[in-house]
Amino acid sequence: MSSQSRLGLAACVLLLASPLLGADDIKVTTERVEDDRSSESRNGSLEIELKLEGGTPADVKALRVKIQSARDNVGSVLNRPAPDGKPAEFVEFSPDRHPGPQLRLASPSREASTVDITGEVELFIPSRDPGTKQKFDGFLGKLDKPIASAALKATRVDITPLSTKAYKERQQANRPTKDQIIAEGKKHGATEAEIKQALALMEAFSSLNGADESSDRTVLLETRDPDGRVISIDVVGADGSELRVPSRSTSGARDVKLQKIDLAEKPPAGAALLVLIRTPRSIVTVPLSLKELALP
């Protein structure tokens, strides 16, 4: 191989590796520890606010924490596996956002003074893979039909812009029944009082949703995402500029969600959806290791 070819190969390798520079230097530390210990193990909690140091945290747009082990120094297990067995969802991240990413664990033993936590933090860095950003033009003219996209199909994601009528029908269909709430509460050991409170909250939310009317500034979506690949969905102008969103709300289960985006102004005719999708290349995993972390 000629010296010129070797230089060209080295430049290509460096270019491909450059998104990794800085990301591997990020470390996970703690910002705040809040211990709300209770004599009843089912009550109380331990909340730990995390922060990212070193590297380039500004490149991180979302993250999730996977805990492998969490124990206090008297041996109590503190991690709470999700009922469905799935890992936590990614949450949007910004170095300026407060509070930062949080761990919520079970309450430590009253005799405990420290905790040990091991795991990993997955960082979503879209600059590592141009394929994470998908733009869909003209979506407002194709309501109640899933967006046709090879990129979405490859990630098992369906995004459907909805009419107001279809949105309300899906809201009603996805709302849990009274019997389902009671059965789920009993399954998780909830008291009769807690179940009644959950039923009251459901009725209150149903009343609010019934009074909630959409306007010509509202964008309604249904997202089917069994693998949790969608990080965010925004409405942008034809030039890609993000439109101002005074409020948005999301409801539904992990796999199927309804989203209501209220824009400051009626979206222009050329409005598009900008979807951030997690890909293998966009993820950097850093270790989480908190040894003998003092409890307050």
C-alpha positions in Angstrom: 0.0 0.0 0.0 1.4 3.4 -0.9 2.0 6.1 1.7 -0.8 8.2 0.2 -3.2 5.3 0.5 -2.2 4.7 4.1 -2.8 8.4 4.9 -6.2 8.3 3.2 -7.1 5.1 5.2 -6.0 6.7 8.4 -8.0 9.8 7.7 -11.1 7.7 7.1 -10.7 5.7 10.3 -10.2 9.0 12.2 -13.3 10.4 10.7 -15.4 7.4 11.5 -14.1 7.3 15.0 -14.5 11.0 15.7 -18.1 10.8 17.1 -16.7 8.5 19.8 -14.2 11.1 21.0 -15.4 12.7 24.2 -18.3 10.3 24.6 -16.1 7.6 26.1 -14.8 10.2 28.6 -18.2 10.8 30.1 -18.5 9.6 33.7 -21.7 9.2 35.8 -21.7 10.7 39.2 -24.3 11.9 41.8 -25.7 15.3 42.2 -28.2 14.7 45.1 -29.3 11.9 47.3 -32.8 12.0 49.0 -33.7 9.3 51.4 -37.3 9.0 52.5 -37.0 6.0 54.7 -40.0 4.3 56.1 -40.5 1.4 58.6 -42.8 -0.2 56.0 -40.8 -1.6 53.1 -43.6 -0.9 50.6 -43.5 2.8 51.4 -40.7 5.3 51.3 -38.0 5.5 48.6 -34.4 6.4 47.8 -34.0 9.0 45.0 -30.6 9.7 43.5 -30.1 12.5 41.0 -27.3 11.7 38.6 -25.1 14.0 36.5 -22.7 13.5 33.6 -19.2 14.8 33.9 -16.3 15.0 31.4 -16.6 14.4 27.6 -19.3 16.2 25.8 -22.6 15.9 27.6 -24.2 18.5 25.4 -24.2 15.9 22.6 -26.4 13.6 24.7 -30.0 14.1 23.9 -31.6 11.2 25.9 -30.5 8.5 28.3 -31.7 5.6 30.3 -30.3 3.8 33.3 -30.1 0.0 33.7 -29.5 -1.1 37.2 -27.8 -4.5 37.7 -27.5 -4.4 41.5 -28.6 -2.0 44.2 -28.1 -3.0 47.9 -27.6 -1.2 51.1 -24.8 -2.1 53.5 -27.1 -4.4 55.6 -28.0 -6.5 52.5 -31.4 -5.1 51.5 -32.1 -5.3 47.7 -33.3 -1.9 46.5 -33.8 -2.2 42.8 -37.4 -2.6 41.6 -37.8 -4.5 38.4 -40.5 -3.3 36.1 -43.7 -5.4 36.2 -43.5 -6.0 32.5 -39.8 -7.0 32.7 -38.8 -4.3 30.1 -36.0 -1.9 30.6 -36.7 1.7 31.5 -37.6 4.1 28.7 -35.2 6.7 27.5 -35.8 10.2 28.9 -34.8 13.4 27.2 -31.6 14.9 28.5 -30.0 18.4 28.6 -27.0 19.4 30.8 -29.0 22.5 31.8 -32.2 20.6 32.8 -32.9 20.3 36.6 -33.4 18.0 38.2 -31.2 15.7 36.2 -31.7 12.0 35.5 -32.9 10.2 38.6 -32.8 6.8 40.1 -35.8 5.8 42.2 -35.1 2.8 44.4 -36.8 1.1 47.3 -36.4 2.4 50.8 -33.1 1.2 52.5 -33.2 -0.5 55.8 -33.4 1.8 58.8 -30.0 0.5 60.0 -28.3 1.2 56.6 -25.7 4.0 56.2 -24.5 3.4 52.6 -25.6 1.9 49.3 -23.7 0.2 46.5 -25.2 0.5 43.0 -23.9 -1.0 39.8 -25.2 -0.9 36.2 -24.9 1.1 33.1 -26.2 4.3 31.5 -27.1 4.3 27.8 -26.5 7.7 26.2 -28.4 8.6 23.0 -26.1 10.7 20.8 -27.8 11.4 17.5 -24.7 13.0 15.9 -23.2 9.5 15.8 -25.7 8.4 13.1 -27.5 10.6 10.6 -30.2 7.9 10.4 -31.6 8.8 13.8 -33.3 11.9 12.3 -36.3 11.1 10.1 -38.4 14.0 8.5 -41.9 13.3 7.2 -43.4 16.0 5.0 -47.1 16.6 4.3 -48.3 14.5 7.2 -51.3 16.8 7.9 -52.8 15.8 4.5 -52.8 12.1 5.4 -54.7 11.8 8.6 -55.8 8.4 10.1 -53.3 6.4 8.1 -49.8 5.2 9.3 -46.9 7.1 7.7 -45.4 5.0 5.0 -41.6 4.8 5.7 -39.0 2.0 5.2 -37.1 3.5 8.1 -40.1 3.3 10.5 -40.9 -0.2 9.3 -37.3 -1.4 9.9 -37.6 -0.3 13.5 -41.1 -1.7 14.0 -42.5 1.8 14.6 -45.9 3.0 13.3 -46.8 6.7 13.6 -50.3 7.8 12.6 -51.4 11.4 12.4 -55.0 11.5 13.7 -58.1 13.4 13.1 -59.9 14.7 16.2 -62.6 12.0 15.8 -60.1 9.2 15.5 -58.1 10.5 18.5 -61.1 10.5 20.8 -62.1 7.0 19.7 -58.6 5.7 20.5 -58.6 7.5 23.8 -61.8 5.7 24.8 -60.6 2.3 23.5 -57.3 2.6 25.4 -58.8 3.7 28.7 -58.7 0.9 31.3 -62.0 -0.3 32.7 -63.0 -0.2 36.4 -62.5 -4.0 36.6 -59.0 -3.8 35.0 -57.9 -1.1 37.5 -59.2 -3.2 40.5 -57.5 -6.4 39.2 -54.2 -4.6 38.6 -54.3 -3.0 42.0 -54.9 -6.3 43.7 -52.1 -7.9 41.6 -49.6 -5.3 43.0 -50.9 -5.5 46.6 -52.7 -2.2 46.7 -55.1 -1.5 49.6 -58.8 -0.9 49.0 -58.2 2.8 49.8 -55.5 3.0 47.1 -57.7 1.3 44.6 -60.6 3.7 45.3 -58.2 6.6 44.8 -57.0 5.2 41.5 -60.6 4.9 40.3 -61.3 8.4 41.4 -58.3 9.7 39.5 -59.4 7.8 36.4 -62.9 9.4 36.5 -61.3 12.9 37.0 -59.0 12.4 34.0 -61.9 11.1 31.9 -63.8 14.3 32.8 -60.9 16.5 31.8 -60.4 14.6 28.5 -64.0 15.0 27.7 -63.8 18.7 28.0 -60.5 18.9 26.1 -61.1 20.2 22.6 -58.6 20.3 19.8 -58.1 23.4 17.7 -56.4 24.1 14.3 -53.2 24.5 16.3 -53.3 21.0 17.6 -51.4 18.0 16.1 -52.7 14.5 17.2 -50.6 11.4 16.8 -50.7 7.7 17.7 -47.3 5.9 18.1 -46.9 2.1 18.1 -43.3 1.5 19.3 -42.9 -2.0 20.9 -39.1 -1.7 21.2 -39.0 1.9 22.6 -37.1 3.2 19.6 -38.7 6.7 19.3 -36.9 9.3 21.4 -38.9 12.4 20.4 -41.4 13.7 17.9 -41.5 17.4 17.0 -43.4 19.5 14.4 -41.2 21.6 12.2 -41.6 24.0 9.3 -40.8 23.2 5.7 -37.3 24.5 6.3 -36.8 22.2 9.3 -37.2 25.0 11.9 -38.9 23.8 15.1 -42.4 25.3 15.8 -43.1 26.6 19.3 -45.0 24.2 21.5 -46.6 25.8 24.6 -47.9 22.4 25.7 -48.0 18.7 24.9 -49.4 15.6 26.6 -48.9 11.9 26.2 -51.2 9.1 27.3 -51.4 5.3 26.8 -49.2 2.3 27.5 -45.5 1.9 26.8 -46.1 0.3 23.4 -49.0 2.4 22.1 -49.2 6.1 23.0 -51.4 9.0 22.0 -49.7 12.4 21.8 -51.4 15.8 21.7 -49.1 18.7 20.6 -50.5 22.2 21.0 -48.6 24.6 18.8 -48.4 28.4 19.4 -49.8 29.0 15.9 -51.6 27.0 13.2 -49.0 24.8 11.5 -48.0 26.0 8.0 -49.0 24.0 4.9 -45.5 22.6 4.6 -45.2 21.4 8.2 -43.4 18.2 8.8 -42.8 15.7 11.6 -39.2 15.4 12.8 -38.7 12.0 14.5 -35.6 11.1 16.5 -35.2 7.3 16.5 -32.7 5.3 18.5 -30.3 3.2 16.4 -27.4 0.9 17.6 -24.8 3.4 16.3 -26.3 6.3 18.2 -25.9 4.7 21.6 -22.8 4.9 23.9 -22.9 2.8 27.1 -21.0 4.0 30.2 -20.7 2.2 33.5 -22.6 3.2 36.6 -20.7 2.3 39.8 -21.6 4.0 43.1 -19.7 2.4 45.9 -20.5 3.1 49.6 -22.6 6.0 48.7 -23.5 7.7 52.0 -27.2 8.0 52.9 -28.3 11.3 54.4 
